[in-house]
Amino acid sequence: MSDRVLITSSDPEGLARAIEEEIGEPFPWCRLDARGFEQSTVWFCAGAPPESPLRLPKLGWIQSGWAGVENWFLRPEWTEGVILTRTVGDFPQRIAQHVFGYLLARALRVDETLRQMAERTWKRWTPESLAGKTLLVVGMGAIGLEIAATAKAFQMHVAGVRRGGGKNGRPSVEGGKEGARDLPDLLGWADVVVSLLPLTPETEAFWTAERFASMKAGSTFINVSRGGTVEEAALLRALGRGKPRTAILDVFREEPLPADHPLRGRDDVWITPHIAGVSTIPPLARDFAENWRRFRNGEPLHNQIDRARGY
């Protein structure tokens, strides 16, 4: 049986052309409105999947264009025997740039610069420096490793934790404070906490009042993963106590974030509209082209999702 690839995207033709440039030859792809799309064996879902489930009886592999895959656990297309892979692409670089762009903006007081420019005033201040500060990555995967490397380039001290590390259920430490063994200790050590947790049953509302209370006074909390990992009411109360002192948030439980949400309108919260890791055609095409080559050669695919782990 010959393989056929269904591409769902805002620009399926452009994505298909980019994939063909990567693999150096045409490949059998179709749009969702093509006759016989139901016979597709591969589905490259580069954007949000259609609201209505698709009937794809010959499907063997789904590649998602997003890093987060929690919504796929509710889709009937991902059945037993169907491989689900996610895109990594340039998300590590993009998200690291986002994190440090806003960290630097706060440290250098870019908001004050813009205010003085608008008011045509002149009042000097001493900017902060990231050098020597401590940064904790919670969720140390490919994106976390890129953030850690960037932090080290700014001469920060870095630690990271990931699921399944350490003895007795304690998280593993990858660099950073010598002797720091568990998350409460690390939270109390870190000037900056970056959450990169996937959304799973275990990480739903992971950031609780108790964990915020463990944070260092005056710290910064950054969430660029999933809004569902944070108890937002607990975060609001914690900000009032200065643990953390500031939050930089790109993701929320409800998106778009309502205009009257209590997180809005605060000097201690900076909000971006889920733009830290956006998908663009070139990295989408590169990731798919490599997995397509592997798929055709019967090799293991990159970035497979483990249903039992949830990511």
Protein Blocks (a to p, Z undefined) as FASTA:
>chain_A
ZZddddddfblmlmmmmmmmmnopacddddfkbghklmpcbdcdfbccdfbacddfkbcb
dcdfbfblklmmmpmklcghiacdddfklmmmmmmmmmmmmmmmmmnommlmmmmmmnop
acddddddfehpacddehiafklmmmmmmmmmnopacddddehiaeehiacdeehjehia
bfklmmmmpmbdcdfbdcdfklgoklgfklmmmpcehiacddfkbfklpcfklmmmmmmn
opafbdcdfbdfbdcddfklckgoiakbccdehilbccdfklmmmmmmmmmmmmmnopac
ehiacfknoZZ
